[in-house]
């Protein structure tokens, strides 16, 4: 979760959808002060170190596979992220060592059930059924040597042929190298492991107001890296 703007916009949208009374109070605060409501901003630890969660590697599917929402998901969402794959093992790496260990990049889609996410996050244990049912990635790994600056890539979300948002991988609080180095602190990382930036700003339906419904055709693109496409099927 490397992008502050995503955290703020997603928190604001989550409050608007699921905590309307709190959202009205927060909106009044923002209008009167011209400042972001403090609870919409990341927790203080986020500014000090990269924050991440570990997903379910067994539920990844490639681009092109139809997505069916689980029965409990009434607010199906996508999250366009830049993924990176390690080419060699790491442990207690420096950011420079971590960056040098990245073999290549992919497009990653962290599919989410927003209607259950808030309650899970407030439990203190992070996302569970909101995130673990399916994720996807692009079909090809682009060599790291072909991506001179992973923090300067353009990205797009399209649904049914309409561009919903155009974004960029710029603006990370912590660099990719710092994020991987943090993940390797006291923990063995292996060649082939997949990590990701977290959602690029604006690149989720929660932020841009366009969630998924059956019949949609989703296309997520990061220029120079790849594309993910999915048809959203009825359950």
BAFIGU-942176 format. One record per residue (C-alpha): x negated, y, z; residue in one letter; residue number from 1. Coordinates in steps of 0.05 Angstrom, whole numbers, plus 5000, padded with zeros to 4 digits. Each point is the difference from the previous one (the first is absolute). Layout:
{{X, Y, Z}, A, NUM}
...
% end
This chain:
{{5000, 5000, 5000}, X, 1}
{{4951, 5052, 4975}, X, 2}
{{5046, 5056, 4977}, X, 3}
{{5027, 5051, 5050}, X, 4}
{{5052, 5028, 4952}, X, 5}
{{5030, 4930, 4990}, X, 6}
{{5006, 4991, 5075}, X, 7}
{{5034, 5068, 5009}, X, 8}
{{5048, 4993, 4941}, X, 9}
{{5018, 4928, 5016}, X, 10}
{{5011, 5016, 5074}, X, 11}
{{5045, 5058, 4981}, X, 12}
{{5040, 4957, 4952}, X, 13}
{{5006, 4943, 5050}, X, 14}
{{5028, 5048, 5051}, X, 15}
{{5048, 5030, 4950}, X, 16}
{{5027, 4931, 4981}, X, 17}
{{5001, 4965, 5068}, X, 18}
{{4995, 5053, 5055}, X, 19}
{{5045, 5056, 4974}, X, 20}
{{5007, 5037, 5067}, X, 21}
{{4925, 5000, 5011}, X, 22}
{{4990, 5021, 4928}, X, 23}
{{5045, 5061, 5008}, X, 24}
{{4961, 5022, 5061}, X, 25}
{{4934, 4989, 4965}, X, 26}
{{5023, 5038, 4938}, X, 27}
{{5021, 5059, 5043}, X, 28}
{{4931, 4999, 5033}, X, 29}
{{4966, 5000, 4931}, X, 30}
{{5044, 5057, 4974}, X, 31}
{{4988, 5044, 5061}, X, 32}
{{4926, 4988, 5007}, X, 33}
{{4977, 4985, 4929}, X, 34}
{{4960, 4941, 5028}, X, 35}
{{5007, 4925, 4993}, X, 36}
{{5040, 4968, 5055}, X, 37}
{{4947, 4967, 5044}, X, 38}
{{5033, 4931, 5001}, X, 39}
{{4997, 4998, 4924}, X, 40}
{{4924, 5004, 5001}, X, 41}
{{4956, 4939, 5011}, X, 42}
{{4980, 4981, 5070}, X, 43}
{{4935, 5031, 5025}, X, 44}
{{4962, 4934, 4990}, X, 45}
{{5015, 5004, 4925}, X, 46}
{{4956, 5061, 4995}, X, 47}
{{4942, 4966, 5035}, X, 48}
{{4999, 4933, 4964}, X, 49}
{{5034, 4964, 4942}, X, 50}
{{5066, 4967, 5020}, X, 51}
{{5023, 4937, 4966}, X, 52}
{{5042, 4937, 5007}, X, 53}
{{4989, 4930, 4973}, X, 54}
{{5052, 4973, 4951}, X, 55}
{{5020, 4931, 4979}, X, 56}
{{4952, 4976, 4945}, X, 57}
{{5046, 4940, 4985}, X, 58}
{{5056, 5044, 4974}, X, 59}
{{4962, 5038, 4946}, X, 60}
{{5026, 4993, 4929}, X, 61}
{{4972, 5028, 4934}, X, 62}
{{5028, 5055, 4957}, X, 63}
{{5059, 4975, 4959}, X, 64}
{{5033, 4956, 5052}, X, 65}
{{5073, 5021, 5015}, X, 66}
{{5010, 5025, 5071}, X, 67}
{{5060, 4979, 5041}, X, 68}
{{5012, 5036, 5065}, X, 69}
{{5010, 4956, 5062}, X, 70}
{{5070, 4997, 5027}, X, 71}
{{4985, 5048, 5057}, X, 72}
{{4969, 5054, 4955}, X, 73}
{{5051, 5053, 4982}, X, 74}
{{4948, 5054, 4985}, X, 75}
{{4949, 4969, 4953}, X, 76}
{{4939, 5043, 4987}, X, 77}
{{4933, 4998, 4963}, X, 78}
{{4933, 5031, 5021}, X, 79}
{{4948, 5014, 4946}, X, 80}
{{4930, 4989, 5028}, X, 81}
{{4929, 4993, 4975}, X, 82}
{{4973, 4932, 5019}, X, 83}
{{4927, 4980, 5003}, X, 84}
{{4968, 4931, 5003}, X, 85}
{{4935, 4982, 5035}, X, 86}
{{4946, 4968, 4959}, X, 87}
{{4957, 4977, 5059}, X, 88}
{{5008, 4988, 5075}, X, 89}
{{4995, 5057, 5050}, X, 90}
{{4994, 5007, 5075}, X, 91}
{{4986, 5064, 5039}, X, 92}
{{4987, 5035, 4934}, X, 93}
{{4984, 5073, 4990}, X, 94}
{{5046, 5039, 4953}, X, 95}
{{4946, 4998, 4947}, X, 96}
{{4992, 4925, 5006}, X, 97}
{{5075, 4990, 4999}, X, 98}
{{5008, 5042, 4937}, X, 99}
{{4944, 4962, 4966}, X, 100}
{{5035, 4934, 5016}, X, 101}
{{5064, 5017, 4962}, X, 102}
{{5002, 4959, 4936}, X, 103}
{{5060, 5031, 4968}, X, 104}
{{5068, 5034, 5004}, X, 105}
{{5073, 4980, 4989}, X, 106}
{{5068, 5032, 5005}, X, 107}
{{5038, 4977, 5061}, X, 108}
{{5074, 5003, 5017}, X, 109}
{{5018, 4995, 5074}, X, 110}
{{5074, 4983, 4995}, X, 111}
{{5039, 5022, 5061}, X, 112}
{{5068, 4991, 5032}, X, 113}
{{5010, 5070, 5029}, X, 114}
{{5065, 4984, 5038}, X, 115}
{{4962, 4954, 5049}, X, 116}
{{4933, 5036, 5001}, X, 117}
{{5015, 5054, 5050}, X, 118}
{{5023, 4953, 5055}, X, 119}
{{4940, 4955, 4988}, X, 120}
{{4951, 5058, 5003}, X, 121}
{{5031, 5026, 5065}, X, 122}
{{4990, 4931, 5031}, X, 123}
{{4926, 5015, 5006}, X, 124}
{{4978, 4942, 4957}, X, 125}
{{5003, 5032, 4932}, X, 126}
{{5036, 4976, 4937}, X, 127}
{{5025, 4928, 4996}, X, 128}
{{5059, 4978, 4957}, X, 129}
{{4999, 5070, 4969}, X, 130}
{{4936, 4984, 4964}, X, 131}
{{4982, 4926, 4999}, X, 132}
{{5051, 4972, 4951}, X, 133}
{{4965, 5020, 4935}, X, 134}
{{4944, 5043, 4973}, X, 135}
{{4972, 5004, 4930}, X, 136}
{{4939, 5020, 4960}, X, 137}
{{4978, 5013, 4929}, X, 138}
{{4976, 4943, 4956}, X, 139}
{{4927, 5021, 4991}, X, 140}
{{4943, 5022, 5044}, X, 141}
{{4964, 5061, 4973}, X, 142}
{{4926, 5000, 5016}, X, 143}
{{4978, 5052, 5051}, X, 144}
{{4948, 5023, 4950}, X, 145}
{{5058, 5024, 4956}, X, 146}
{{5029, 5044, 5055}, X, 147}
{{4948, 5053, 5016}, X, 148}
{{5046, 5037, 5049}, X, 149}
{{5058, 4960, 5030}, X, 150}
{{5023, 5064, 5035}, X, 151}
{{5014, 5035, 4933}, X, 152}
{{5050, 4955, 4965}, X, 153}
{{5069, 5020, 4974}, X, 154}
{{5061, 4957, 5015}, X, 155}
{{5073, 4995, 4979}, X, 156}
{{5064, 4968, 5023}, X, 157}
{{5052, 4985, 4946}, X, 158}
{{5068, 4969, 5008}, X, 159}
{{5042, 4980, 4939}, X, 160}
{{4952, 5039, 4956}, X, 161}
{{5007, 5065, 5039}, X, 162}
{{4939, 5030, 5035}, X, 163}
{{5019, 5008, 5073}, X, 164}
{{4935, 5029, 5026}, X, 165}
{{4929, 5014, 4977}, X, 166}
{{4946, 4998, 5054}, X, 167}
{{4926, 4990, 5012}, X, 168}
{{4953, 4959, 5043}, X, 169}
{{4968, 5065, 5025}, X, 170}
{{5007, 5025, 5072}, X, 171}
{{4980, 4940, 5042}, X, 172}
{{4986, 5017, 5073}, X, 173}
{{4948, 4944, 5003}, X, 174}
{{4961, 4976, 4940}, X, 175}
{{5009, 4930, 4973}, X, 176}
{{4930, 4983, 5023}, X, 177}
{{5016, 5024, 5071}, X, 178}
{{5065, 4961, 5000}, X, 179}
{{4966, 4935, 4980}, X, 180}
{{4943, 5012, 5049}, X, 181}
{{5051, 5009, 5056}, X, 182}
{{5035, 4935, 4981}, X, 183}
{{4933, 4965, 5004}, X, 184}
{{4984, 5023, 5071}, X, 185}
{{4988, 4937, 5041}, X, 186}
{{5038, 4960, 4948}, X, 187}
{{4977, 4958, 4941}, X, 188}
{{5027, 5021, 4932}, X, 189}
{{4991, 4953, 4942}, X, 190}
{{4991, 5006, 4925}, X, 191}
{{5068, 5001, 4966}, X, 192}
{{5036, 5037, 5056}, X, 193}
{{5050, 5052, 4977}, X, 194}
{{5010, 5066, 5035}, X, 195}
{{5037, 5063, 4979}, X, 196}
{{5005, 5075, 5011}, X, 197}
{{5071, 5002, 5024}, X, 198}
{{5054, 5036, 4960}, X, 199}
{{4977, 5056, 4954}, X, 200}
{{5038, 5065, 5017}, X, 201}
{{5071, 5000, 4974}, X, 202}
{{4995, 4929, 4972}, X, 203}
{{5055, 4967, 5040}, X, 204}
{{5075, 5006, 4993}, X, 205}
{{5004, 5021, 5073}, X, 206}
{{4961, 5063, 4981}, X, 207}
{{5027, 5015, 4930}, X, 208}
{{5072, 4979, 5012}, X, 209}
{{5004, 4943, 4951}, X, 210}
{{5007, 4932, 5033}, X, 211}
{{5008, 4936, 4960}, X, 212}
{{5066, 4966, 4981}, X, 213}
{{5014, 4937, 4960}, X, 214}
{{4992, 5012, 4926}, X, 215}
{{4943, 5050, 5008}, X, 216}
{{4936, 4992, 4961}, X, 217}
{{4941, 5025, 5042}, X, 218}
{{4933, 5022, 4970}, X, 219}
{{4942, 5022, 5044}, X, 220}
{{4936, 5026, 4966}, X, 221}
{{4932, 5024, 5021}, X, 222}
{{4963, 5025, 4939}, X, 223}
{{4937, 4962, 4986}, X, 224}
{{5018, 4945, 5048}, X, 225}
{{5065, 4967, 4977}, X, 226}
{{5075, 4994, 5004}, X, 227}
{{5051, 4960, 5039}, X, 228}
{{5069, 4986, 4971}, X, 229}
{{5059, 4966, 5032}, X, 230}
{{5073, 4989, 4986}, X, 231}
{{5042, 5005, 5063}, X, 232}
{{5047, 4941, 5001}, X, 233}
{{5064, 4990, 5040}, X, 234}
{{4995, 4952, 5059}, X, 235}
% end
